Amino acid sequence: MQPRPAAQDSDDEIDLMAVIGTLWRGKWVIAGCAALLMLIGGYYVFRVAIPKYQASTTLALELRSENVVDLESVVSGVSTETSAINTELEVIRSSGLLEKLVTELNLTADPEFNGALRPEPEFSIGKLKAIIRTAVTPAAEEEEAGVGLSPEEKEMNRTVATVRDAISASNQRNTYIFQIGAKTTDAMKSALIANTLARLYIQDQIDIKFQATENAVTWLSERVIELEAELKERENAIKELRAETDLVNAEALLALNQQAKDVRDRLADSRTTLALVGARVENLRSLQQEGDPATMAAAVNDPTLDRLVVRAGNDSATRELFDERFALLITREENALERAEQQVAALEASYARLQEQIEQQSADLVKLQQLERETEATRTLYETFLTRLKETTVQRGLQQADSRVLSKATPGVYVEPRKTRILALCLILGAMLGAGLVLARQMMHSGFRTPEDLEAATGHAVFGQIPKMPLRRRGNLVTYLNDKPTSAAAEAIRNLRTSVLLSDIDQAPQIIMSTSAIPGEGKTTQSISLSHNLAGLGKKVLLIEGDIRRRTFAEYFDFGDSPGGLVTALTGKRPVSELVVRAPGMDVDVLRGEKASVNAADLFSSDRFQEFLQELRRSYDYIVIDTPPVLVVPDARVIGQFVDAIIFSVAWDRTSKTQVTEALRQFESVGIRVHGLVMAQIDPRGMKRYGYGGKYGAYSSYGKGYYDAS
């Protein structure tokens, strides 16, 4: 029988049905938590919580104000924008307004708002908060926060803070209606506080407008006087500038600009002429140096030189006359160049004078225009402020509030604690807490509760499911098996026997080894019970205590004066027939373990042990070997090499998945096959508690008609 492949854990999806099943199995825990939270909530609602009453005053925002003049241009009213309306809501709960409320109603003498007047309870949430605040905030910071305040001011601040918590202000959507609410422990007190706060709010609006009007009159008067003086000063500055400057008007400045343009054009022509004359002089001088009469005559276009150039080649006197005439022409051109230079210099000086006049008069004109604009602006501002001053003066004493009372508050109605809601929330929170505990317990659980979980985690088949036997001591095991042959535990052992014998169809196993991952998992009880059941088939059975380190068989059997055990048999000093003990109440030969002078693993690794098992095969039909835990010592892996079948015990809901997996890996590392697993020490009540009582194995409720009472 090949082991099935272990389930892969790569799928991270949540199994919704598994979660629901887990919650259903923990339904009593969830119900208990819900009931506990409801009891706590009920105690708070009916015994601890103080009833509160809510009263509301309704105000309407006045959109039309009956002003004699347009005062809105000086002192604006309340805007109808959402942000402005929200601002008014905050004004209602402002410290200044609440201080007036506390003072008028003397709320500092009311224990509900002044905590110093209430008797201090032994335990309260406020005291706990104070302790935490003291621990978190240094004492120096607390003292610094109250520096400069008198005891009366501190008391007023504490009372205002408490009153603010009891006051609410809201705006009805898509309307200009305000509601001022007060929530206290007395219905009449809530109405009184709401009405008084509304009255103070309206009076505060009037006071603010009156004060704003007075401030506006004072400020406008000062500004009118300042602007009048500034206007006179600017008008005088214009007169002085007109007297000091030569500027007539903008048209004269335009004429100067036209004259400067004409001079600039003449200067450009003169400079061109100067450049031409200069170039001609330079050309003539260079021709004079070259001395070619024909070229010189052609350059000046002079008739006299044209006549002389014909005879200049052969007559020295003629050549001299020719040179004198050419030098005279050069002198003429130099004189023309000097006249052109003088004309350019004169035009440049004239243009510079014009530019200076233009710049001076332009600056004067700009300054004059600037003074005129500033004067006109000052005159306009002066007239505007003078008009506003007259309007504001007329408006004195005519201020009206921006709001009015639509309906006064009536005695408050009961609003809290909301018993039904609190109890419902406690029920929901309790159920959530219980569900969290159930899921957390399931997440932290590392054992196995069903054979399906065990098979999925290991990939090995589960041969049997053995319930916990009601034994007061281990020595009662054989008696229990004999007295309860049809009990659930006995039937579970028979199922295990059948699974083991049929694990190999071709040849039933003869030597069967029982082991586990750690001590205390029921493998020894399982070995004895299996041996007892095999003997019931009329077979010759030998039970060997392979755990020679702990040797617990003495707790199950009375060996009396047994001459020896397994170690003696291996040495051959005495035959096995003299060493085995027939257990009382069962037809099974038992070979007890002995303390060895050599290491147990070395002893079982010897050839002698293998030969010993071969000898036993010829004498017994079945041999059951109880071995030590795999994760503790290597004995089981050594013995497992020589047996026909290995059954591995896993304690129900106790042995962790890591321990089982590691133990099986230990067998696989040495090439030993574990034939099947046994889920042992199953608690039927625990199975029912987890919701499996009617579903799995011999301990199922369906077997009540087949089993005797356990």
VOGU-3710 file (C-alpha; in Angstrom, 3 decimals, decimal comma):
1> mqprpaaqds> 0,000/0,000/0,000  1,720/3,147/-1,255  1,446/6,326/0,797  -0,658/8,995/-0,767  1,050/12,262/-1,709  0,858/14,934/0,942  -1,450/17,842/0,286  0,207/20,901/-1,108  -0,077/24,118/0,872  0,527/26,363/-2,096
11> ddeidlmavi> -3,117/27,333/-2,344  -3,564/30,416/-0,184  -7,281/30,780/-0,830  -9,567/30,864/2,184  -11,899/27,898/2,499  -15,143/29,653/3,349  -16,907/26,450/4,336  -14,022/25,570/6,658  -14,296/28,985/8,314  -18,041/28,572/8,710
21> gtlwrgkwvi> -17,513/25,092/10,137  -14,972/26,422/12,629  -17,371/29,158/13,726  -20,192/26,636/14,073  -18,052/24,381/16,246  -17,298/27,369/18,445  -20,905/28,525/18,581  -21,083/28,180/22,352  -17,969/30,277/22,807  -19,433/32,928/20,500
31> agcaallmli> -22,780/32,779/22,313  -21,041/33,043/25,676  -19,040/36,093/24,632  -22,146/37,728/23,187  -24,086/37,046/26,395  -21,230/38,366/28,528  -20,992/41,586/26,518  -24,757/42,018/26,665  -24,660/41,625/30,452  -21,942/44,244/30,679
41> ggyyvfrvai> -23,896/46,532/28,334  -27,096/45,981/30,323  -25,316/46,805/33,571  -23,976/50,003/32,033  -27,331/51,004/30,516  -29,544/50,313/33,547  -27,160/50,873/36,452  -24,230/53,084/35,455  -25,316/55,413/32,619  -26,968/58,715/33,570
51> pkyqasttla> -30,089/59,669/31,525  -29,644/62,715/29,275  -32,310/65,062/27,855  -32,008/67,082/24,641  -33,669/70,445/24,011  -33,302/72,598/20,864  -33,913/76,232/19,932  -34,468/77,047/16,247  -33,016/80,223/14,673  -33,513/81,658/11,184
61> lelrsenvvd> -30,871/83,612/9,296  -32,247/86,994/8,097  -31,356/87,462/4,428  -32,907/90,970/4,107  -31,787/93,723/6,453  -33,736/97,013/6,760  -30,859/99,466/6,556  -31,489/103,193/6,110  -28,367/103,343/3,971  -26,146/100,714/2,388
71> lesvvsgvst> -24,143/99,837/5,485  -23,132/96,487/3,943  -20,476/98,364/2,026  -18,947/99,413/5,363  -19,840/96,621/7,859  -20,868/93,384/6,151  -23,552/91,047/7,539  -23,613/87,280/7,542  -22,926/85,707/4,161  -25,149/82,913/2,925
81> etsaintele> -22,221/80,825/1,664  -21,731/77,417/3,246  -18,395/78,378/4,768  -19,928/81,492/6,378  -22,837/79,476/7,784  -20,407/76,907/9,216  -18,473/79,781/10,780  -21,612/80,947/12,562  -22,076/77,426/13,928  -18,607/77,613/15,442
91> virssgllek> -19,326/81,084/16,840  -22,290/79,634/18,748  -19,908/77,170/20,478  -17,094/79,694/20,935  -15,465/80,203/24,324  -16,451/83,867/24,543  -20,151/83,168/24,070  -20,089/80,132/26,386  -18,376/82,175/29,103  -21,293/84,614/28,987
101> lvtelnltad> -23,685/81,656/29,240  -21,810/80,169/32,216  -21,752/83,534/33,950  -25,445/84,326/33,383  -26,711/80,902/34,507  -24,007/80,483/37,202  -23,078/77,067/35,811  -19,850/77,022/37,825  -22,092/76,164/40,784  -23,701/73,258/38,930
111> pefngalrpe> -21,997/69,903/39,728  -22,951/68,595/36,281  -20,627/71,102/34,628  -18,157/71,758/37,434  -16,495/68,457/38,211  -14,859/69,876/41,317  -18,295/69,938/43,015  -19,017/66,251/42,336  -17,938/63,594/44,853  -14,979/61,744/43,411
121> pefsigklka> -15,778/58,044/42,777  -13,354/55,328/43,725  -12,963/54,360/40,106  -13,974/56,147/36,933  -12,890/56,455/33,336  -11,988/60,087/33,962  -9,676/59,138/36,809  -8,046/56,504/34,607  -7,544/59,094/31,871  -6,041/61,489/34,420
131> iirtavtpaa> -3,592/58,814/35,579  -2,553/58,087/31,998  -2,263/61,798/31,220  -0,097/62,312/34,283  2,140/59,439/33,256  2,470/60,652/29,657  2,603/64,439/30,225  5,396/65,682/32,518  4,266/67,635/35,542  6,313/70,610/34,373
141> eeeeagvgls> 4,261/70,842/31,165  0,984/70,722/33,092  2,148/73,518/35,382  3,324/75,549/32,405  -0,106/75,160/30,746  -1,783/76,807/33,766  0,772/79,550/34,424  -0,776/82,987/34,911  -4,323/81,764/35,539  -6,152/82,353/38,782
151> peekemnrtv> -8,186/79,554/40,408  -11,385/81,267/39,245  -10,121/81,389/35,654  -9,135/77,722/35,743  -12,561/76,823/37,125  -14,232/78,894/34,398  -12,152/77,180/31,666  -13,033/73,707/32,954  -16,740/74,596/33,149  -16,740/76,112/29,635
161> atvrdaisas> -15,096/72,972/28,250  -17,767/70,787/29,865  -20,600/73,050/28,666  -19,185/72,957/25,120  -19,501/69,163/25,166  -23,162/69,539/26,098  -23,899/72,128/23,367  -24,555/71,316/19,707  -25,167/73,607/16,732  -26,350/72,436/13,326
171> nqrntyifqi> -27,792/73,779/10,075  -30,695/72,172/8,243  -29,630/71,209/4,736  -30,633/73,608/1,930  -32,082/76,116/4,435  -30,901/79,042/6,537  -32,202/77,488/9,739  -29,941/76,907/12,749  -30,629/74,619/15,666  -28,947/75,156/19,032
181> gakttdamks> -29,166/72,031/21,161  -28,334/71,403/24,815  -28,054/67,942/26,375  -28,071/67,688/30,175  -29,358/65,447/32,946  -32,437/67,656/33,495  -35,120/68,371/30,877  -35,821/71,932/32,101  -32,146/72,754/32,383  -31,574/71,704/28,740
191> aliantlarl> -34,344/74,052/27,561  -33,031/76,929/29,706  -29,476/76,567/28,389  -30,600/76,350/24,729  -32,869/79,436/24,969  -30,303/81,474/26,892  -27,528/80,650/24,419  -29,772/81,628/21,479  -30,577/84,974/23,147  -26,912/85,631/23,898
201> yiqdqidikf> -25,961/84,746/20,317  -28,468/87,246/18,885  -27,372/89,929/21,349  -23,766/89,206/20,465  -24,531/89,849/16,782  -26,067/93,233/17,663  -23,149/94,171/19,931  -20,653/93,223/17,282  -22,421/95,317/14,638  -22,725/98,314/16,977
211> qatenavtwl> -19,057/98,096/17,895  -18,136/97,633/14,254  -20,147/100,741/13,341  -18,428/102,808/16,044  -15,049/101,551/14,892  -15,964/102,362/11,295  -17,038/105,954/12,167  -13,808/106,536/14,087  -11,645/105,075/11,376  -13,465/106,864/8,540
221> servieleae> -13,193/110,210/10,359  -9,448/109,773/10,721  -9,046/108,721/7,115  -11,143/111,671/5,784  -8,933/114,139/7,677  -5,781/112,453/6,385  -7,057/112,348/2,797  -8,097/116,015/2,889  -4,640/117,060/3,986  -3,039/114,765/1,406
231> lkerenaike> -5,269/116,222/-1,377  -4,232/119,805/-0,539  -0,601/118,792/-0,457  -0,781/117,230/-3,901  -2,599/120,208/-5,441  0,118/122,562/-4,111  2,785/120,265/-5,556  1,185/120,611/-9,028  1,152/124,412/-8,781  4,811/124,533/-7,769
241> lraetdlvna> 5,822/122,243/-10,629  3,987/124,365/-13,219  5,715/127,468/-11,879  9,216/125,940/-11,937  9,228/124,253/-15,381  9,377/125,786/-18,889  6,973/123,216/-20,223  3,967/124,733/-21,907  2,104/121,601/-22,895  2,459/118,243/-24,611
251> eallalnqqa> 2,134/119,857/-28,098  5,263/121,947/-27,513  7,150/118,815/-26,557  5,932/117,233/-29,770  7,297/120,202/-31,811  10,669/119,848/-30,139  10,692/116,200/-31,075  9,963/117,099/-34,747  12,757/119,696/-34,774  15,153/117,140/-33,316
261> kdvrdrlads> 14,160/114,718/-36,071  14,980/117,287/-38,776  18,379/118,035/-37,231  19,059/114,305/-36,974  18,302/113,867/-40,710  20,589/116,787/-41,694  23,327/115,391/-39,469  23,079/112,045/-41,223  23,419/113,728/-44,667  26,391/115,793/-43,492
271> rttlalvgar> 28,153/112,766/-42,144  27,651/111,037/-45,515  29,113/114,029/-47,361  32,047/114,158/-44,928  32,784/110,527/-45,582  32,728/111,041/-49,389  35,016/114,093/-49,260  37,431/112,341/-46,945  37,588/109,338/-49,244  38,250/111,609/-52,256
281> venlrslqqe> 41,105/113,370/-50,444  42,708/110,101/-49,522  42,401/108,856/-53,123  44,036/111,987/-54,554  46,874/111,785/-52,070  47,564/108,185/-52,995  47,550/109,065/-56,751  49,965/111,959/-56,048  52,348/109,509/-54,419  52,098/107,106/-57,376
291> gdpatmaaav> 52,916/109,957/-59,833  51,072/108,651/-62,930  49,884/111,804/-64,826  47,249/110,002/-66,858  45,676/108,375/-63,802  45,852/111,614/-61,842  44,194/113,610/-64,665  41,458/110,991/-65,069  40,692/111,036/-61,289  40,126/114,854/-61,017
301> ndptldrlvv> 38,434/115,565/-64,386  40,168/118,967/-64,706  40,579/120,493/-68,311  43,849/122,153/-67,357  45,361/118,899/-66,249  44,022/117,232/-69,347  46,007/119,720/-71,557  49,148/119,480/-69,465  49,143/115,690/-69,309  49,793/115,489/-73,081
311> ragndsatre> 53,080/117,372/-72,823  54,123/116,233/-69,369  55,919/113,206/-70,637  58,706/115,040/-72,561  58,833/118,446/-70,924  60,015/118,804/-67,341  58,600/122,305/-67,049  55,230/121,066/-68,090  55,423/118,274/-65,568  56,147/120,712/-62,835
321> lfderfalli> 53,122/122,765/-63,839  51,063/119,584/-63,842  52,128/118,672/-60,266  51,457/122,188/-58,996  47,981/122,133/-60,520  47,210/118,679/-58,959  48,436/119,870/-55,539  46,117/122,892/-55,852  43,205/120,577/-56,525  44,078/118,490/-53,461
331> treenalera> 44,158/121,658/-51,331  40,687/122,581/-52,563  39,373/119,165/-51,601  41,005/119,407/-48,134  39,284/122,758/-47,609  35,959/121,155/-48,562  36,678/118,360/-46,068  37,316/120,881/-43,293  34,037/122,701/-44,045  32,145/119,382/-43,938
341> eqqvaaleas> 33,704/118,548/-40,561  32,704/121,903/-39,128  29,152/121,507/-40,395  28,864/118,004/-38,786  30,176/119,309/-35,455  27,662/122,163/-35,483  24,763/119,835/-36,212  25,830/117,423/-33,479  25,936/120,204/-30,895  22,495/121,431/-31,957
351> yarlqeqieq> 21,043/117,909/-31,789  22,511/117,378/-28,309  20,899/120,602/-27,052  17,550/119,559/-28,448  17,793/116,114/-26,858  18,610/117,636/-23,478  15,594/119,922/-23,752  13,349/117,018/-24,745  14,528/114,832/-21,864  14,066/117,604/-19,322
361> qsadlvklqq> 10,626/118,551/-20,552  9,584/114,858/-20,848  10,566/114,252/-17,232  8,689/117,346/-16,150  5,643/116,256/-18,138  5,694/112,729/-16,655  6,079/114,123/-13,158  3,207/116,539/-13,746  0,959/113,823/-15,138  1,825/111,522/-12,216
371> lereteatrt> 0,976/114,278/-9,736  -2,285/114,944/-11,525  -3,251/111,206/-11,476  -2,356/110,823/-7,810  -4,268/113,983/-6,983  -7,319/112,731/-8,867  -7,126/109,337/-7,119  -6,795/111,018/-3,744  -9,766/113,285/-4,547  -11,892/110,244/-5,538
381> lyetfltrlk> -10,895/108,332/-2,419  -11,564/111,389/-0,249  -15,031/111,848/-1,695  -15,809/108,115/-1,281  -14,706/108,015/2,348  -16,550/111,248/3,073  -19,739/109,703/1,656  -19,254/106,508/3,684  -18,637/108,542/6,836  -21,927/110,366/6,422
391> ettvqrglqq> -23,792/107,062/5,723  -22,253/105,287/8,715  -23,012/108,221/11,021  -26,669/108,075/9,999  -26,759/104,271/10,603  -25,819/104,522/14,304  -28,333/102,897/16,593  -30,217/101,112/13,758  -28,371/97,754/13,902  -30,364/94,543/13,802
401> adsrvlskat> -29,222/90,951/14,362  -28,725/88,675/11,373  -30,781/85,929/13,058  -34,093/85,625/14,865  -35,675/82,949/17,021  -38,194/80,792/15,191  -39,108/78,521/18,089  -37,931/78,419/21,673  -36,765/75,207/23,284  -39,285/73,174/25,269
411> pgvyveprkt> -38,379/70,778/28,099  -35,904/68,260/26,725  -36,684/64,743/25,568  -34,839/61,598/26,639  -31,998/60,841/24,208  -29,436/58,656/25,952  -28,306/56,147/26,780  -29,887/54,415/23,780  -30,562/51,145/25,444  -31,631/49,097/22,432
421> rilalclilg> -28,718/50,288/20,303  -26,151/49,722/23,043  -27,444/46,227/23,750  -27,466/45,426/20,024  -23,894/46,706/19,666  -22,812/44,686/22,693  -24,394/41,618/21,135  -22,594/42,217/17,837  -19,258/43,025/19,499  -19,574/39,991/21,750
431> amlgaglvla> -20,269/37,766/18,753  -17,297/39,285/16,926  -15,079/38,784/19,972  -16,193/35,189/20,316  -15,658/34,566/16,601  -12,202/36,105/16,887  -11,346/33,849/19,811  -12,593/30,773/17,964  -10,670/31,642/14,799  -7,542/32,537/16,806
441> rqmmhsgfrt> -7,712/29,239/18,664  -8,088/27,434/15,352  -5,144/29,324/13,816  -2,874/28,571/16,787  -3,923/24,916/16,882  -1,187/22,636/15,513  -2,592/19,167/16,251  -4,903/16,828/14,349  -8,591/16,321/15,044  -9,713/14,290/12,040
451> pedleaatgh> -8,126/11,472/10,019  -8,638/13,577/6,896  -6,410/16,325/8,339  -3,799/13,741/9,317  -3,804/12,074/5,907  -3,695/15,414/4,087  -0,732/16,619/6,144  1,340/13,404/5,939  0,250/11,611/2,799  -0,089/8,324/4,765
461> avfgqipkmp> -3,247/6,319/5,314  -4,846/6,255/8,762  -5,234/2,599/9,861  -7,224/3,264/12,985  -8,850/5,708/15,345  -8,571/4,611/18,953  -10,544/6,473/21,626  -9,173/7,222/25,060  -9,787/4,293/27,439  -11,226/5,013/30,909
471> lrrrgnlvty> -8,328/3,521/32,887  -7,448/4,603/36,403  -4,013/3,020/36,037  -2,126/1,223/33,316  -2,400/-2,173/35,018  -6,149/-2,187/34,334  -5,697/-2,262/30,542  -5,930/-6,053/30,065  -8,844/-6,264/32,475  -10,686/-3,546/30,555
481> lndkptsaaa> -10,117/-5,301/27,223  -11,404/-8,572/28,670  -14,396/-7,025/30,424  -15,399/-4,738/27,504  -14,862/-6,863/24,390  -17,469/-4,886/22,442  -16,617/-1,407/23,676  -15,762/1,382/21,260  -12,065/1,073/22,159  -12,049/-2,711/21,596
491> eairnlrtsv> -13,776/-2,329/18,261  -11,285/0,382/17,278  -8,427/-2,059/18,044  -10,113/-4,681/15,863  -10,380/-2,147/13,036  -6,676/-1,378/13,487  -5,834/-5,106/13,436  -7,815/-5,549/10,220  -6,112/-2,572/8,561  -2,651/-3,816/9,551
501> llsdidqapq> -3,200/-7,392/8,395  -4,689/-6,247/5,100  -2,024/-3,639/4,440  -0,195/-6,240/2,348  -2,613/-8,504/0,465  0,078/-10,876/-0,814  1,612/-11,589/2,592  0,239/-10,384/5,914  2,871/-8,760/8,132  4,306/-10,987/10,857
511> iimstsaipg> 6,498/-8,539/12,767  4,622/-5,324/13,574  6,347/-2,312/15,117  4,495/0,392/17,033  6,100/3,802/17,512  5,327/7,532/17,740  6,987/10,939/17,434  7,232/11,797/21,148  6,436/10,054/24,451  2,912/9,817/25,842
521> egkttqsisl> 1,050/9,262/22,568  -0,463/5,870/23,485  1,832/3,633/21,433  2,468/1,174/24,335  -1,254/0,864/25,110  -1,818/0,375/21,415  0,873/-2,361/21,216  -0,590/-4,310/24,145  -4,142/-3,931/22,864  -3,145/-5,043/19,355
531> shnlaglgkk> -1,304/-8,082/20,766  -4,362/-8,962/22,864  -6,578/-8,699/19,791  -4,255/-10,770/17,582  -4,215/-13,494/20,230  -7,999/-13,523/20,016  -7,627/-14,965/16,511  -6,129/-18,112/18,054  -2,637/-17,149/16,944  0,591/-17,373/18,868
541> vlliegdirr> 1,634/-13,832/19,660  4,792/-12,380/21,177  4,899/-8,830/22,600  8,421/-7,379/22,861  9,288/-4,314/24,913  11,681/-2,627/22,520  11,930/0,506/24,651  14,702/-0,808/26,925  15,531/2,722/28,064  12,280/3,504/29,906
551> rtfaeyfdfg> 10,851/-0,047/30,339  7,201/0,832/31,096  5,823/-2,701/30,675  6,239/-3,200/34,423  3,345/-0,756/34,904  1,065/-2,936/32,759  2,178/-6,454/33,809  3,330/-8,168/36,954  6,553/-9,900/35,884  7,284/-11,250/39,358
561> dspgglvtal> 10,706/-12,920/39,575  11,305/-12,996/35,828  14,850/-14,290/35,221  15,586/-11,811/32,412  14,369/-10,181/29,255  15,303/-9,011/25,780  18,992/-8,367/26,462  19,434/-11,795/28,034  17,711/-13,398/25,036  20,038/-11,595/22,627
571> tgkrpvselv> 23,123/-12,835/24,481  21,857/-16,412/24,214  22,521/-17,181/27,861  18,996/-18,482/28,208  16,412/-19,565/25,655  13,464/-17,287/24,854  10,991/-19,854/26,185  12,428/-19,367/29,662  12,452/-15,563/29,417  8,949/-14,839/28,136
581> vrapgmdvdv> 6,132/-14,251/30,599  2,513/-15,120/29,922  0,535/-12,037/30,838  -2,405/-12,664/33,156  -5,707/-12,432/31,306  -4,300/-12,631/27,781  -2,784/-15,404/25,657  0,262/-13,399/24,756  3,916/-14,038/25,535  5,626/-10,907/26,770
591> lrgekasvna> 9,383/-10,360/26,511  10,245/-7,475/28,800  13,048/-5,051/28,238  16,263/-5,002/30,235  18,803/-2,383/30,985  21,786/-2,921/28,689  25,421/-2,105/29,286  25,754/-1,061/25,658  23,848/1,613/23,780  20,375/0,450/22,794
601> adlfssdrfq> 20,721/1,621/19,181  23,986/-0,306/18,836  22,346/-3,366/20,327  19,474/-3,310/17,816  21,869/-2,645/14,936  23,765/-5,882/15,590  23,477/-8,973/13,417  22,461/-10,904/16,487  19,237/-8,900/16,815  18,364/-9,613/13,185
611> eflqelrrsy> 19,055/-13,327/13,700  17,009/-13,207/16,888  13,996/-11,887/14,984  14,383/-14,608/12,383  14,315/-17,223/15,141  11,152/-15,674/16,576  9,451/-15,767/13,162  9,639/-19,579/13,304  8,122/-19,712/16,796  5,318/-17,121/16,642
621> dyividtppv> 2,568/-16,175/14,244  2,730/-12,488/15,117  5,355/-10,415/16,856  4,506/-6,915/18,129  7,438/-4,653/19,096  6,858/-1,540/21,174  9,664/0,943/20,338  10,775/4,328/21,715  9,631/7,661/20,120  11,356/8,508/16,858
631> lvvpdarvig> 12,279/12,095/17,721  13,831/11,111/21,056  16,199/8,238/20,208  17,151/6,408/16,972  16,076/2,947/18,227  12,819/2,872/16,240  14,595/3,617/12,947  17,072/0,820/13,613  14,425/-1,755/14,532  12,223/-0,622/11,631
641> qfvdaiifsv> 14,699/-2,121/9,141  13,793/-5,682/10,233  9,984/-5,514/10,633  7,156/-6,156/8,181  4,852/-3,273/9,144  5,228/-0,005/11,027  2,249/1,708/12,617  2,802/5,256/13,783  0,685/6,673/16,645  -0,421/10,313/16,693
651> awdrtsktqv> -2,136/11,664/19,820  -5,436/13,310/18,966  -5,429/17,133/19,167  -1,989/17,130/20,841  0,885/16,054/18,641  1,870/18,958/16,430  2,099/18,787/12,674  5,771/19,686/12,840  6,541/16,751/15,144  4,654/14,231/13,004
661> tealrqfesv> 6,202/15,519/9,775  9,721/15,455/11,209  9,287/11,929/12,612  8,092/10,590/9,266  10,964/12,381/7,556  13,354/10,571/9,901  12,033/7,219/8,614  12,201/8,359/4,998  15,811/9,508/5,447  16,893/5,878/6,079
671> girvhglvma> 14,576/4,386/3,454  12,040/2,908/5,879  8,393/2,888/4,928  5,710/3,720/7,476  2,735/1,578/6,543  0,020/3,464/8,363  -0,902/6,004/11,027  -3,076/5,597/14,087  -4,974/8,491/15,640  -4,850/7,593/19,328
681> qidprgmkry> -6,252/8,874/22,623  -9,295/10,412/20,945  -11,624/12,185/23,354  -15,240/11,542/22,231  -16,503/14,538/24,190  -13,837/16,701/22,664  -14,800/15,490/19,216  -18,380/16,490/19,884  -17,188/19,841/21,204  -15,383/20,468/17,937
691> gyggkygays> -18,361/19,272/15,916  -16,990/15,886/14,826  -18,859/13,629/17,288  -21,319/12,289/14,760  -18,961/12,007/11,848  -15,810/9,980/12,430  -14,805/6,511/13,472  -15,683/4,123/16,273  -16,505/6,951/18,652  -19,293/8,154/16,332
701> sygkgyydas> -22,764/8,515/17,748  -23,910/6,105/15,048  -22,127/3,272/16,888  -24,147/3,503/20,107  -26,232/0,523/19,112  -23,162/-1,566/18,382  -20,848/-0,797/21,296  -21,070/-1,407/24,996  -20,670/1,525/27,324  -17,065/2,547/27,628
//
